[in-house]
């Protein structure tokens, strides 16, 4: 099963611990991708997000959202993308959860 989490909330919200819990629980059952957009791109600067990568999660972010918020570089395990690419990816996933 393929899971996609779309995160638009900032990393200081309660969603980080929820995401980590879900990643640990669901990574045994399939592939997980997290897409960060809006204020979610602030995750790009947080070293603790490496826990997601260590669990085998693919980490994507909206480059435009990052640019709007003055984030010029992401940690090296994030992949630059766009909300257009997100719209094209949606049909490829079995379950999509949005954290806002």
C-alpha positions as CSV (number, residue, x, y, z in Angstrom):
1,X,0.0,0.0,0.0
2,X,1.2,3.5,-0.8
3,X,0.6,6.3,1.7
4,X,1.0,10.1,1.0
5,X,1.0,12.6,3.8
6,X,0.6,16.3,2.8
7,X,1.8,18.7,5.5
8,X,1.0,22.3,5.4
9,X,1.2,23.0,9.2
10,X,4.5,24.3,10.7
11,X,6.8,21.8,12.5
12,X,6.1,23.4,15.9
13,X,2.5,22.1,15.8
14,X,1.5,18.8,17.4
15,X,1.6,17.2,13.9
16,X,5.3,16.2,14.1
17,X,4.7,13.6,16.8
18,X,1.6,12.3,15.0
19,X,3.5,12.1,11.7
20,X,6.3,10.2,13.4
21,X,3.9,7.8,15.0
22,X,2.1,7.1,11.7
23,X,5.4,6.7,9.9
24,X,6.6,4.1,12.4
25,X,3.3,2.2,12.3
26,X,2.7,2.3,8.6
27,X,6.2,1.9,7.2
28,X,5.8,-1.9,7.9
29,X,2.8,-2.0,5.6
30,X,3.9,0.0,2.6
31,X,5.7,2.9,1.0
32,X,5.3,6.4,2.6
33,X,5.9,9.8,1.0
34,X,5.5,13.1,2.8
35,X,5.0,16.3,0.8
36,X,5.6,19.6,2.6
37,X,3.9,22.8,1.3
38,X,2.8,26.1,2.8
39,X,4.1,26.5,6.3
40,X,5.0,22.9,6.2
41,X,8.2,23.8,4.4
42,X,9.7,25.0,7.7
43,X,10.3,21.2,8.3
44,X,13.2,21.6,5.8
45,X,15.2,23.3,8.4
46,X,14.6,20.9,11.3
47,X,17.3,18.3,11.9
48,X,14.8,16.0,13.6
49,X,13.0,15.3,10.3
50,X,15.9,12.9,9.6
51,X,13.8,10.4,11.6
52,X,11.4,10.3,8.7
53,X,14.2,9.6,6.2
54,X,15.7,7.0,8.5
55,X,12.4,5.2,8.5
56,X,12.5,5.0,4.7
57,X,10.2,7.9,3.9
58,X,10.5,9.9,0.7
59,X,10.5,13.6,1.6
60,X,9.3,16.1,-1.0
61,X,8.6,19.9,-0.7
62,X,7.1,22.7,-2.7
63,X,10.0,24.8,-3.9
64,X,7.7,27.8,-4.4
65,X,6.5,27.7,-0.8
66,X,10.1,27.4,0.4
67,X,11.1,30.4,-1.7
68,X,8.2,32.5,-0.4
69,X,9.3,31.8,3.2
70,X,12.9,32.7,2.5
71,X,14.2,29.1,2.8
72,X,17.1,28.9,0.4
73,X,18.5,25.5,1.3
74,X,16.9,22.3,2.5
75,X,18.5,19.5,4.4
76,X,20.1,17.1,1.9
77,X,17.5,14.3,2.2
78,X,14.6,16.5,0.9
79,X,13.6,16.5,-2.8
80,X,12.5,19.7,-4.4
81,X,9.1,19.5,-6.1
82,X,5.9,21.5,-6.8
83,X,2.2,21.5,-6.0
84,X,1.7,20.7,-9.7
85,X,3.8,17.5,-9.3
86,X,1.7,16.8,-6.2
87,X,-1.5,16.9,-8.2
88,X,0.0,14.5,-10.7
89,X,1.1,12.1,-7.9
90,X,-2.2,11.9,-6.1
91,X,-3.7,9.1,-8.2
92,X,-0.6,6.9,-7.5
93,X,-1.4,6.6,-3.8
94,X,-3.9,4.4,-2.0
95,X,-4.3,6.7,1.0
96,X,-3.8,10.4,1.3
97,X,-3.8,12.2,4.7
98,X,-3.5,16.0,5.0
99,X,-2.1,17.8,8.1
100,X,-3.1,21.4,8.2
